[in-house]
């Protein structure tokens, strides 16, 4: 299943409403950057559990929040993930859900 149209819609909205987007090519690295506070948030489609597991733990231990695109904890099943600081995660979730 292709997520390209949905992905581009979300990406376009994020570009217009944020200071910028970065894609490092590794979900684990992106999640580690969220945990370290180098970036404010991360979202991605269709990841595998091994792409998420370590970064999920890092973000949670650093005080960040992690959810799927429904605001639930099913990211390991769906592969869809949002990770951010507590002040920002609801804004990212709303943007993704409205796109």
Secondary structure, DSSP 8 states (H G I E B T S, - for coil): ---HHHHHHHHHHHHHHSS-----S-HHHHHHHHHHTSSSEEEESS--HHHHHHHHHHHHHTT-EEE-TTSSS-HHHH--EEEE-TTTHHHHHHHHHH-
